Structures are given as C-alpha cells and as structure tokens.
Amino acid sequence: MNITIVKDTILPVKHYGGTERVIWALGKELSAMGHQVTFLVHSGSSCPFARVVAINPNMSIGKQIPGDTDIVHFSDTVYEENLKQPYVVTINGNLPQGTTISPYSIFVSADHAKRYGSSSYVYNGLDWDEYGAVNLSLTRNHFHFLGKAAWKVKNVKGAIRIAKNIPHAHLDVLGGYRLNLKMGFRFTLSPRIHFHGMVDNVEKQQIIQQSKGLIFPILWDEPFGLCLIESLYYGSPVFGTPRGALSELIPSEVGFLGDEQAIISHLQNLPNYSSKLCHEYAADQFNAKVMALAYLDKFERVLNGETLL
C-alpha cells in the first residue's frame, strides 16, 4: 500500500514534538511492514525510511499528493481541495464546540472519540527503540511533571501544590520554567521544585527513570497524553485526575487517579509500584507496531468504501 502522511511540520523533530514523534513512528513501522510511505511535510525535512515531499505553500495540498498514493493520512487538518484519493484524519486534540467532524476521523482514545459521537480511535504508539535502554534498578527519590506547563489545563500549579504537601518530596518540572509570564506571572520559590524547561530524550530519560511517579492533576479531558506512556516506559507510575483518557489508560497496577487531595493522601503513604510492570505495560500496549496494525485496519475499511464514525 502507498500511504502519504501529511503534517504541517518539519521532520524529524529535535526536541519534544509529540504528534511528530507519533507519525514518525507510524511511518517507520509501516515502512518496515513493506508499505511505501511518503511524508508531505515542510521544506527542510528528511527521512531515511520514507519518501519526503516538501509542501509548496503556493499550491493546494490536494495537487501535491503523489499520484501513486492509495490513501492519505492527515494529522488534525483535512485538506480536501482537489483531493482525489481516499483519506483518514487523526484528531489529536480537543475540538471547538460545533466543529464538523469528518466521517473518516480517527481519535486517539475511546473517551476522546465518545465525546464527539464516534467509536473510531487508535491509541498512540511510539518507537521505543528511540528512547534508549531503560535502567529500572536506579533509586527513585523524587517525582516529576511532564508537559507544556504554560498550558493551564495541564495544571503544573496543582502538581506543585501536591508535591509541597508531601513531606520532603522534590518535584522535577519537565516542560516549564520557574518564571513564566504566560501563566499570570508565575514564580515558584520553593527549593524542592526544580524546573528543567523543554527537554530532549536524553535528559528526559535521566530524570524520569529516577522518579517515583508522574504527578499529573489535569484540569481538562486529556485526549491521550504521551507523557503518560513515556513515564510508564521509564518505569514511573502515574498519579493524576480521572479525566479524559486517563481512566482507560491507567489501571491501578501502574498508577492512581483521584482529585488533588486524594493524590496527596495516596502519595503520603506511597505503595510499592513495580517499575518493571509499568515499563512492560507501556512497551507492550503502546508501541509503534500495535499502532500501525490498528491504522492499517482503518485504512482498509476506508479503501473498502466504509466510513469510520
């Protein structure tokens, strides 16, 4: 099958790039399975396993899809003008109320899909080979927060409050800064809270594989949350609020869900979670192969004339 993946970005990403990492992993796995993959992305992109076509901003996307394409995979934005080929579109985020949903939409969790009247979803997967060997024997002596701290719905303030209410606990904030004007002049003085800004895979691994757990008290319905599976892959359990996809992704064996006070009470008497179990759960359930097989099923359905909603 010839599959063209369209994304308004440059590949590969150098830093976080959550959605970009997912489509990179998807393309790599599809290629390994014998499919022809093309990335239609921004100029400056390169890829060793797929054909790369640079988007011409002066032409419609439809006219730039290679003629040998069997199916087009869009990420968030559907460019239907002059599009001759069948397509699917993965919806990665929460959509504004009243947004028209394409009948070929794929959401990223069951909860995410249900909120838009759909049952069509594929869990995100990652290429764990890019994350390096994990050392599960290291001492875990702090907690961490992982996400774009400038987004209020990610609730880094709540994560900080939780950490401050656990005696002697330290919190590493990955994805945020001590001084942040975007959050209404947030300045955190506590010496037990450590800010690392935007981190790459190397620094992320060094910190998380020595963490007692991800503190993630979100204030919105999380569509999926790559930070969940990344933390679990490094052997770190997840402690968050039961909103969005968290309830279906985080069973009790690998974490705890509750409101802020419940999380504090749980962490004050932290049970012994198995780093090995956390790691194996993420590695087995959310890898690129599992994701690619699920997408291939969606592609086949659309090519057979079905809709996905």
MARKOLDREN-980490 format. One record per residue (C-alpha): x, y, z negated; residue number from 1. Coordinates in steps of 0.001 Angstrom, whole numbers, plus 500000, padded with zeros to 6 digits. Example, Ala and Ser with C-alpha at 12.3 -4.5 7.8 and 13.67 -1.06 7.14 Angstrom:
! residues 2
+--------+--------+--------+-----+
!     c1 !     c2 !     c3 !   n !
+--------+--------+--------+-----+
! 512300 ! 495500 ! 492200 !   1 !
! 513670 ! 498940 ! 492860 !   2 !
+--------+--------+--------+-----+
END
This chain:
! residues 309
+--------+--------+--------+-----+
!     c1 !     c2 !     c3 !   n !
+--------+--------+--------+-----+
! 500000 ! 500000 ! 500000 !   1 !
! 501208 ! 503523 ! 500805 !   2 !
! 500457 ! 505815 ! 497857 !   3 !
! 501030 ! 509578 ! 497820 !   4 !
! 501178 ! 511203 ! 494386 !   5 !
! 500528 ! 514955 ! 494370 !   6 !
! 501637 ! 517161 ! 491490 !   7 !
! 502305 ! 520891 ! 491198 !   8 !
! 505758 ! 520424 ! 489649 !   9 !
! 509435 ! 519607 ! 490170 !  10 !
! 510617 ! 516034 ! 489650 !  11 !
! 512366 ! 514671 ! 487712 !  12 !
! 511796 ! 516786 ! 484606 !  13 !
! 514774 ! 517771 ! 482468 !  14 !
! 513020 ! 518286 ! 479133 !  15 !
! 509602 ! 517211 ! 477859 !  16 !
! 507200 ! 517253 ! 480795 !  17 !
! 504671 ! 514753 ! 479501 !  18 !
! 502459 ! 514392 ! 482577 !  19 !
! 505506 ! 514441 ! 484840 !  20 !
! 507069 ! 511557 ! 482907 !  21 !
! 503879 ! 509550 ! 483346 !  22 !
! 503637 ! 509980 ! 487129 !  23 !
! 507377 ! 509326 ! 487447 !  24 !
! 506972 ! 506064 ! 485529 !  25 !
! 503912 ! 505179 ! 487608 !  26 !
! 505691 ! 505819 ! 490894 !  27 !
! 508753 ! 503864 ! 489806 !  28 !
! 506711 ! 500839 ! 488766 !  29 !
! 504555 ! 500894 ! 491901 !  30 !
! 507722 ! 501018 ! 493989 !  31 !
! 509182 ! 498054 ! 492058 !  32 !
! 505986 ! 496152 ! 492870 !  33 !
! 506625 ! 496660 ! 496581 !  34 !
! 504380 ! 499632 ! 497325 !  35 !
! 505526 ! 502661 ! 499329 !  36 !
! 505396 ! 505730 ! 497089 !  37 !
! 505583 ! 509364 ! 498187 !  38 !
! 505773 ! 512332 ! 495814 !  39 !
! 504292 ! 515519 ! 497258 !  40 !
! 505833 ! 517989 ! 494815 !  41 !
! 507719 ! 521277 ! 494677 !  42 !
! 510901 ! 522012 ! 496558 !  43 !
! 513995 ! 521024 ! 494578 !  44 !
! 512612 ! 517619 ! 493644 !  45 !
! 514455 ! 514361 ! 494237 !  46 !
! 513787 ! 510688 ! 493579 !  47 !
! 515833 ! 507521 ! 494148 !  48 !
! 512863 ! 505149 ! 494476 !  49 !
! 510280 ! 507175 ! 496430 !  50 !
! 509968 ! 509440 ! 499427 !  51 !
! 509815 ! 513122 ! 498450 !  52 !
! 507915 ! 515712 ! 500485 !  53 !
! 508221 ! 519350 ! 499421 !  54 !
! 504940 ! 521239 ! 499156 !  55 !
! 504630 ! 524073 ! 501653 !  56 !
! 502747 ! 526819 ! 499781 !  57 !
! 501584 ! 528290 ! 503092 !  58 !
! 499726 ! 525140 ! 504174 !  59 !
! 496748 ! 523290 ! 502761 !  60 !
! 497665 ! 520178 ! 500770 !  61 !
! 495430 ! 518059 ! 502945 !  62 !
! 497533 ! 518826 ! 506014 !  63 !
! 500717 ! 517848 ! 504154 !  64 !
! 499676 ! 514324 ! 503156 !  65 !
! 501846 ! 511869 ! 505163 !  66 !
! 499856 ! 510198 ! 507909 !  67 !
! 500694 ! 506677 ! 506707 !  68 !
! 499106 ! 507267 ! 503298 !  69 !
! 496459 ! 504741 ! 502258 !  70 !
! 495368 ! 506571 ! 499096 !  71 !
! 496187 ! 509894 ! 497443 !  72 !
! 496660 ! 510217 ! 493696 !  73 !
! 496114 ! 513745 ! 492412 !  74 !
! 497010 ! 514879 ! 488906 !  75 !
! 494362 ! 517225 ! 487417 !  76 !
! 493761 ! 519265 ! 490594 !  77 !
! 491931 ! 517866 ! 493618 !  78 !
! 492872 ! 519425 ! 496930 !  79 !
! 490063 ! 518200 ! 499185 !  80 !
! 490514 ! 520635 ! 502045 !  81 !
! 491374 ! 518802 ! 505267 !  82 !
! 491843 ! 515569 ! 503290 !  83 !
! 491303 ! 512510 ! 505474 !  84 !
! 492457 ! 509791 ! 503064 !  85 !
! 490643 ! 508292 ! 500066 !  86 !
! 491806 ! 509707 ! 496744 !  87 !
! 491667 ! 509439 ! 492963 !  88 !
! 492380 ! 512161 ! 490434 !  89 !
! 493696 ! 511677 ! 486917 !  90 !
! 492245 ! 514172 ! 484431 !  91 !
! 494893 ! 514663 ! 481755 !  92 !
! 493355 ! 517407 ! 479639 !  93 !
! 490039 ! 518648 ! 478259 !  94 !
! 487988 ! 520419 ! 480905 !  95 !
! 485996 ! 523647 ! 480506 !  96 !
! 482296 ! 523132 ! 479896 !  97 !
! 480369 ! 522873 ! 483139 !  98 !
! 483296 ! 521675 ! 485260 !  99 !
! 482194 ! 519480 ! 488155 ! 100 !
! 483709 ! 516017 ! 487856 ! 101 !
! 484891 ! 514204 ! 490968 ! 102 !
! 483344 ! 510726 ! 491389 ! 103 !
! 486911 ! 509447 ! 491798 ! 104 !
! 488132 ! 510724 ! 488430 ! 105 !
! 490258 ! 508689 ! 486044 ! 106 !
! 490534 ! 509820 ! 482423 ! 107 !
! 493303 ! 508824 ! 480004 ! 108 !
! 491327 ! 507146 ! 477208 ! 109 !
! 487877 ! 505708 ! 476610 ! 110 !
! 486928 ! 508612 ! 474346 ! 111 !
! 488176 ! 511115 ! 476910 ! 112 !
! 486075 ! 509515 ! 479657 ! 113 !
! 482966 ! 509161 ! 477492 ! 114 !
! 482910 ! 512862 ! 476731 ! 115 !
! 482417 ! 513515 ! 480464 ! 116 !
! 479848 ! 510792 ! 481020 ! 117 !
! 482341 ! 508344 ! 482503 ! 118 !
! 483761 ! 504926 ! 481688 ! 119 !
! 486732 ! 505282 ! 484045 ! 120 !
! 490075 ! 505543 ! 482292 ! 121 !
! 493659 ! 504291 ! 482358 ! 122 !
! 495916 ! 504602 ! 479333 ! 123 !
! 499152 ! 506462 ! 479922 ! 124 !
! 502296 ! 504375 ! 480063 ! 125 !
! 505966 ! 505289 ! 480037 ! 126 !
! 509161 ! 503839 ! 481431 ! 127 !
! 510648 ! 502759 ! 478117 ! 128 !
! 513988 ! 501998 ! 479794 ! 129 !
! 514499 ! 505766 ! 479965 ! 130 !
! 514176 ! 506046 ! 476189 ! 131 !
! 517294 ! 504079 ! 475310 ! 132 !
! 517867 ! 501269 ! 472833 ! 133 !
! 515991 ! 501793 ! 469559 ! 134 !
! 517673 ! 501164 ! 466211 ! 135 !
! 514916 ! 500053 ! 463849 ! 136 !
! 517296 ! 499420 ! 460937 ! 137 !
! 518047 ! 503083 ! 460176 ! 138 !
! 516940 ! 504619 ! 456884 ! 139 !
! 513799 ! 506724 ! 457261 ! 140 !
! 513868 ! 509697 ! 454921 ! 141 !
! 511685 ! 512425 ! 456467 ! 142 !
! 508503 ! 512974 ! 458502 ! 143 !
! 508117 ! 514658 ! 461879 ! 144 !
! 505686 ! 516651 ! 464006 ! 145 !
! 505893 ! 516307 ! 467798 ! 146 !
! 504013 ! 518554 ! 470196 ! 147 !
! 503660 ! 522088 ! 471523 ! 148 !
! 503480 ! 523883 ! 468198 ! 149 !
! 502323 ! 527088 ! 469864 ! 150 !
! 499007 ! 525365 ! 470644 ! 151 !
! 496838 ! 525969 ! 467582 ! 152 !
! 494837 ! 522808 ! 468250 ! 153 !
! 497984 ! 520738 ! 467634 ! 154 !
! 497914 ! 522202 ! 464094 ! 155 !
! 501573 ! 522439 ! 463125 ! 156 !
! 500389 ! 524597 ! 460217 ! 157 !
! 498406 ! 521646 ! 458908 ! 158 !
! 501392 ! 519339 ! 459322 ! 159 !
! 503500 ! 521792 ! 457310 ! 160 !
! 500856 ! 522009 ! 454571 ! 161 !
! 500715 ! 518231 ! 454338 ! 162 !
! 504497 ! 517946 ! 454067 ! 163 !
! 504635 ! 520638 ! 451386 ! 164 !
! 502117 ! 518689 ! 449299 ! 165 !
! 504258 ! 515549 ! 449287 ! 166 !
! 506981 ! 515803 ! 446610 ! 167 !
! 510479 ! 516186 ! 448106 ! 168 !
! 509229 ! 515489 ! 451640 ! 169 !
! 511001 ! 517053 ! 454621 ! 170 !
! 509360 ! 517679 ! 457997 ! 171 !
! 511163 ! 517950 ! 461341 ! 172 !
! 509148 ! 520009 ! 463835 ! 173 !
! 509888 ! 518952 ! 467415 ! 174 !
! 508393 ! 521387 ! 469896 ! 175 !
! 508238 ! 524530 ! 467796 ! 176 !
! 510264 ! 527342 ! 466274 ! 177 !
! 510427 ! 528823 ! 462780 ! 178 !
! 509383 ! 532241 ! 464107 ! 179 !
! 506507 ! 532166 ! 466581 ! 180 !
! 504676 ! 535351 ! 467564 ! 181 !
! 502171 ! 533375 ! 469667 ! 182 !
! 500612 ! 531994 ! 466510 ! 183 !
! 499959 ! 535353 ! 464922 ! 184 !
! 503465 ! 535943 ! 463566 ! 185 !
! 504041 ! 532535 ! 462022 ! 186 !
! 507219 ! 532447 ! 459978 ! 187 !
! 507972 ! 529409 ! 457842 ! 188 !
! 510372 ! 529945 ! 454955 ! 189 !
! 510408 ! 526531 ! 453301 ! 190 !
! 513819 ! 524844 ! 453406 ! 191 !
! 512035 ! 521486 ! 453624 ! 192 !
! 510670 ! 522334 ! 457094 ! 193 !
! 513197 ! 522009 ! 459929 ! 194 !
! 512500 ! 523389 ! 463420 ! 195 !
! 514217 ! 521932 ! 466477 ! 196 !
! 512492 ! 523716 ! 469363 ! 197 !
! 511964 ! 521813 ! 472615 ! 198 !
! 513971 ! 518596 ! 472502 ! 199 !
! 515213 ! 516154 ! 475126 ! 200 !
! 515016 ! 512371 ! 474854 ! 201 !
! 518361 ! 512033 ! 473075 ! 202 !
! 517569 ! 514424 ! 470225 ! 203 !
! 514002 ! 513151 ! 470029 ! 204 !
! 515232 ! 509596 ! 469554 ! 205 !
! 517827 ! 510566 ! 466951 ! 206 !
! 515196 ! 512262 ! 464804 ! 207 !
! 512156 ! 510024 ! 465217 ! 208 !
! 513890 ! 506702 ! 464652 ! 209 !
! 514820 ! 508039 ! 461213 ! 210 !
! 511311 ! 509324 ! 460466 ! 211 !
! 508789 ! 507872 ! 458021 ! 212 !
! 505991 ! 508912 ! 460341 ! 213 !
! 504391 ! 511393 ! 462703 ! 214 !
! 502160 ! 513910 ! 460912 ! 215 !
! 499583 ! 514950 ! 463491 ! 216 !
! 496456 ! 516622 ! 461989 ! 217 !
! 494987 ! 517808 ! 465302 ! 218 !
! 492052 ! 520212 ! 465472 ! 219 !
! 490686 ! 519075 ! 468837 ! 220 !
! 489629 ! 515941 ! 470681 ! 221 !
! 493008 ! 514698 ! 471919 ! 222 !
! 492661 ! 513126 ! 475402 ! 223 !
! 495566 ! 510725 ! 474784 ! 224 !
! 498685 ! 512081 ! 473065 ! 225 !
! 502035 ! 510914 ! 474443 ! 226 !
! 503608 ! 511918 ! 471137 ! 227 !
! 501681 ! 509045 ! 469529 ! 228 !
! 503177 ! 506313 ! 471674 ! 229 !
! 506641 ! 507895 ! 471701 ! 230 !
! 506679 ! 507993 ! 467909 ! 231 !
! 505440 ! 504420 ! 467668 ! 232 !
! 508044 ! 503261 ! 470186 ! 233 !
! 510754 ! 504589 ! 467874 ! 234 !
! 509217 ! 502613 ! 465021 ! 235 !
! 507434 ! 505531 ! 463395 ! 236 !
! 503786 ! 505160 ! 462231 ! 237 !
! 501201 ! 507865 ! 462933 ! 238 !
! 499238 ! 509880 ! 460357 ! 239 !
! 496574 ! 512052 ! 461940 ! 240 !
! 492969 ! 513139 ! 462124 ! 241 !
! 490419 ! 510747 ! 463705 ! 242 !
! 489619 ! 512924 ! 466697 ! 243 !
! 489649 ! 512159 ! 470401 ! 244 !
! 491687 ! 509136 ! 471399 ! 245 !
! 493414 ! 508668 ! 468038 ! 246 !
! 490733 ! 506349 ! 466685 ! 247 !
! 491146 ! 503921 ! 469587 ! 248 !
! 494943 ! 504187 ! 469858 ! 249 !
! 495982 ! 503998 ! 466198 ! 250 !
! 494894 ! 500801 ! 464401 ! 251 !
! 495518 ! 500595 ! 460659 ! 252 !
! 498612 ! 498421 ! 461144 ! 253 !
! 500500 ! 501333 ! 462738 ! 254 !
! 499078 ! 504374 ! 461000 ! 255 !
! 496374 ! 506123 ! 459019 ! 256 !
! 493628 ! 508535 ! 460090 ! 257 !
! 491737 ! 510936 ! 457871 ! 258 !
! 491292 ! 514583 ! 457019 ! 259 !
! 494165 ! 516661 ! 455690 ! 260 !
! 493594 ! 515792 ! 452038 ! 261 !
! 493214 ! 512099 ! 452815 ! 262 !
! 496513 ! 512146 ! 454708 ! 263 !
! 498231 ! 513839 ! 451760 ! 264 !
! 496881 ! 511222 ! 449339 ! 265 !
! 497935 ! 508410 ! 451655 ! 266 !
! 501470 ! 509746 ! 452091 ! 267 !
! 501952 ! 510370 ! 448377 ! 268 !
! 501699 ! 506587 ! 447973 ! 269 !
! 503075 ! 505620 ! 451365 ! 270 !
! 502534 ! 501924 ! 452183 ! 271 !
! 505296 ! 499934 ! 453821 ! 272 !
! 504671 ! 500083 ! 457564 ! 273 !
! 506615 ! 497766 ! 459851 ! 274 !
! 508847 ! 499706 ! 462248 ! 275 !
! 509110 ! 496557 ! 464357 ! 276 !
! 505346 ! 496248 ! 464660 ! 277 !
! 504982 ! 499934 ! 465594 ! 278 !
! 507690 ! 499589 ! 468237 ! 279 !
! 506293 ! 496400 ! 469751 ! 280 !
! 502744 ! 497773 ! 469842 ! 281 !
! 503838 ! 500801 ! 471907 ! 282 !
! 506229 ! 498815 ! 474100 ! 283 !
! 503635 ! 496148 ! 474928 ! 284 !
! 500470 ! 498212 ! 475291 ! 285 !
! 501672 ! 501484 ! 476819 ! 286 !
! 504358 ! 500585 ! 479314 ! 287 !
! 504569 ! 501522 ! 482991 ! 288 !
! 503650 ! 498063 ! 484284 ! 289 !
! 500391 ! 497859 ! 482321 ! 290 !
! 499517 ! 501353 ! 483555 ! 291 !
! 500433 ! 500632 ! 487188 ! 292 !
! 498307 ! 497475 ! 487291 ! 293 !
! 495331 ! 499401 ! 485926 ! 294 !
! 495799 ! 502132 ! 488541 ! 295 !
! 496055 ! 499564 ! 491321 ! 296 !
! 492652 ! 498243 ! 490266 ! 297 !
! 491216 ! 501772 ! 490559 ! 298 !
! 492889 ! 502271 ! 493961 ! 299 !
! 491416 ! 499012 ! 495279 ! 300 !
! 487933 ! 499952 ! 494129 ! 301 !
! 488089 ! 503305 ! 495908 ! 302 !
! 489534 ! 501734 ! 499060 ! 303 !
! 486583 ! 499315 ! 498979 ! 304 !
! 484163 ! 502248 ! 499053 ! 305 !
! 483308 ! 502428 ! 495345 ! 306 !
! 483168 ! 505472 ! 493115 ! 307 !
! 484698 ! 505360 ! 489639 ! 308 !
! 482256 ! 507150 ! 487340 ! 309 !
+--------+--------+--------+-----+
END
